[in-house]
Amino acid sequence: MNKHDNRIPPAKGKLGVLLPGMGAVSSTFIAGVELVKKGLGKPVGSVTQLQTIRLGKRYENRSPLIKDFVPLASIDSLVFGGWDLFPDDMWTAALKAGVLDEHRLAPVRKELEAVKPMKAVFDPAYLKNLKATHAKTGKSKWDLAQQVIADIESFKKKNGCDRVVMLWCGSTEILPEHAACHEDVEALERGLKDSDPAIPPSMIYAYAAIKSGIAYGNGAPNLSADVPALVELAEQTGSPICGKDFKTGQTLMKTTIAPMLKARMLGLTGWYSTNILGNRDGEVLDDPGSFKTKEKSKMSVLDTILEPGRYPDLYGKFHHKVRIDYYPPRGDAKEGWDNIDIRGWMDMPMQIKINFLCRDSILAAPIAMDLVLFLDLAKRAGLKGIQEWLSFFFKSPQCREDLLPEHDLFIQQMKLKNTLRILMGEEVLDHSGLDYYDAEKGTPVTAAAPKPAAKKKSLAKSAR
Ligand SMILES: NC(=O)c1ccc[n+]([C@@H]2O[C@H](COP(=O)([O-])OP(=O)(O)OC[C@H]3O[C@@H](n4cnc5c(N)ncnc54)[C@H](O)[C@@H]3O)[C@@H](O)[C@H]2O)c1
């Protein structure tokens, strides 16, 4: 048995999951959870459910599953709700999204039909390619925010939830200009009352969640909660927040390959990335405004990983291009191509080609679930404001304004696991391994360590 830190209250009762935006990602997430509950599917891709975490020294052989180590809510306790611009229930939305086929979805049809979106907060100025048929009306943005707050409360009551988490799975909005109303809570509340045009719908949902003191995550590149006003409010109300933009297909690849190039000091001349996808997300991104938001999110990773300022010879002048083309026949089965021009010893040119035939929402759904479970854990653990340890899941990790975000997938993973160790009162691992070989200090020779005669061999083996 692992010791659970008494300071983190256990995950009792039901956990409400509220999703603004109930399209491909949301319906795939919900369908998957309902299938897992019935033992009809496996949560492949979920770090919380499948990954282990090493504790203590390597010879202690303590590597529990993360879900057995930290007191996470169980998948069985999840209850779903949300908002959408269209009234489709999750069965209809899942069929339209076409990620999992009807045959696969059939055993959970009843559960999916029962999840019907509430009316959305919509502003056509922020989303050009969709026309809402299921939107709230209100006298002001403040009024709309109060309606969302009331929705959260009534969902919680109606479903008997102990706790609620909100995760934005809605479309990519056009980015607003930076405005005074983003700067502090007072200005934002005034802006809501004045229906300031610089407040997009995703910021209204984020405000409602954070004002209600619940955790808020942002799966899109929208500005949403990434403004000083909402960070300040999150500190005040004790809401953990994180974002932005689920790190799935191409950026997942990019943040895996780029750290390798830098680790080996290989130069980069150019990185050309292109995607074709045909789902509703692709349709939204066909609008130049929404594409610009996504492009910014996708472009930012290379500079922060490669640090051209520090390595001008290797990374000072690389050409980076990102394209997304809406191509309906492909549906959710996105295809990404990367051509990477690199340089080695004596500046000799080489190339890497990646052709990733992925399924966007199949990669995003486990991220959504892990984020919900970790955000709920963060709330119970008393963590508030920006949760940088959840950067692992995002393309543009939200972090303190004066810091650079961490994009390297492997540093992000270490950050995540060490945070869990800290939360549970376990030793932080620096992975240096030095103390295994410090005979003078004698640190490794404990009752749990291998016997001296066998030690040399087994340590050499584990060091590999
Ligand atoms: N699928 C992925 O792998 C992936 C990866 C990274 C990020 N994302 C982002 O996640 C989001 C969801 O992706 P998706 O594939 O499910 O898209 P989708 O188009 O299938 O679903 C988005 C839904 O959000 C709804 N919506 C838009 N504005 C809304 C609002 N103001 N209130 C309530 N609902 C609203 C739309 O009606 C739509 O049903 C997008 O922003 C996408 O860019 C997706």
The ligand as a MOL file (V3000), in Angstrom:
LIG
                    3D

  0  0  0     0  0            999 V3000
M  V30 BEGIN CTAB
M  V30 COUNTS 44 48 0 0 0
M  V30 BEGIN ATOM
M  V30 1 N -8.7160 17.0720 -31.6310 0
M  V30 2 C -7.4860 17.3390 -31.2280 0
M  V30 3 O -6.6260 16.4930 -31.2640 0
M  V30 4 C -7.1660 18.6700 -30.6780 0
M  V30 5 C -5.8720 18.9070 -30.3260 0
M  V30 6 C -5.5270 20.1210 -29.7720 0
M  V30 7 C -6.4970 21.0560 -29.5750 0
M  V30 8 N -7.7650 20.8280 -29.9830 0 CHG=1
M  V30 9 C -8.7300 21.8870 -29.7970 0
M  V30 10 O -9.7930 21.4010 -29.0410 0
M  V30 11 C -10.9650 22.0570 -29.4500 0
M  V30 12 C -12.0410 21.0320 -29.7570 0
M  V30 13 O -11.6490 20.2470 -30.8690 0
M  V30 14 P -12.7170 19.3120 -31.5800 0
M  V30 15 O -11.9550 18.5090 -32.5640 0
M  V30 16 O -13.5690 18.6300 -30.5860 0 CHG=-1
M  V30 17 O -13.5840 20.4000 -32.3650 0
M  V30 18 P -15.1310 20.3100 -32.7550 0
M  V30 19 O -15.3270 21.3820 -33.7630 0
M  V30 20 O -15.5210 18.9270 -33.1110 0
M  V30 21 O -15.8690 20.6790 -31.4010 0
M  V30 22 C -15.8700 21.9460 -30.8630 0
M  V30 23 C -17.2570 22.2760 -30.4120 0
M  V30 24 O -17.2070 23.5140 -29.7230 0
M  V30 25 C -18.4400 24.1510 -29.9430 0
M  V30 26 N -18.2970 25.5420 -29.5750 0
M  V30 27 C -17.6230 26.5260 -30.2110 0
M  V30 28 N -17.7300 27.6860 -29.5350 0
M  V30 29 C -18.4500 27.4170 -28.4360 0
M  V30 30 C -18.8840 28.2030 -27.3480 0
M  V30 31 N -18.6180 29.4910 -27.2960 0
M  V30 32 N -19.6020 27.6030 -26.3750 0
M  V30 33 C -19.8950 26.2810 -26.4350 0
M  V30 34 N -19.5200 25.5080 -27.4540 0
M  V30 35 C -18.8150 26.0510 -28.4480 0
M  V30 36 C -18.7300 23.8810 -31.4040 0
M  V30 37 O -20.0890 24.0050 -31.6900 0
M  V30 38 C -18.2380 22.4510 -31.5580 0
M  V30 39 O -19.2790 21.5010 -31.4040 0
M  V30 40 C -10.5940 22.9260 -30.6400 0
M  V30 41 O -10.3250 24.2250 -30.2200 0
M  V30 42 C -9.3310 22.2970 -31.1190 0
M  V30 43 O -8.4950 23.2260 -31.8040 0
M  V30 44 C -8.1290 19.6380 -30.5180 0
M  V30 END ATOM
M  V30 BEGIN BOND
M  V30 1 1 1 2
M  V30 2 2 2 3
M  V30 3 1 2 4
M  V30 4 1 4 5
M  V30 5 2 4 44
M  V30 6 2 5 6
M  V30 7 1 6 7
M  V30 8 2 7 8
M  V30 9 1 8 9
M  V30 10 1 8 44
M  V30 11 1 9 10
M  V30 12 1 9 42
M  V30 13 1 10 11
M  V30 14 1 11 12
M  V30 15 1 11 40
M  V30 16 1 12 13
M  V30 17 1 13 14
M  V30 18 2 14 15
M  V30 19 1 14 16
M  V30 20 1 14 17
M  V30 21 1 17 18
M  V30 22 2 18 19
M  V30 23 1 18 20
M  V30 24 1 18 21
M  V30 25 1 21 22
M  V30 26 1 22 23
M  V30 27 1 23 24
M  V30 28 1 23 38
M  V30 29 1 24 25
M  V30 30 1 25 26
M  V30 31 1 25 36
M  V30 32 1 26 27
M  V30 33 1 26 35
M  V30 34 2 27 28
M  V30 35 1 28 29
M  V30 36 1 29 30
M  V30 37 2 29 35
M  V30 38 1 30 31
M  V30 39 2 30 32
M  V30 40 1 32 33
M  V30 41 2 33 34
M  V30 42 1 34 35
M  V30 43 1 36 37
M  V30 44 1 36 38
M  V30 45 1 38 39
M  V30 46 1 40 41
M  V30 47 1 40 42
M  V30 48 1 42 43
M  V30 END BOND
M  V30 END CTAB
M  END
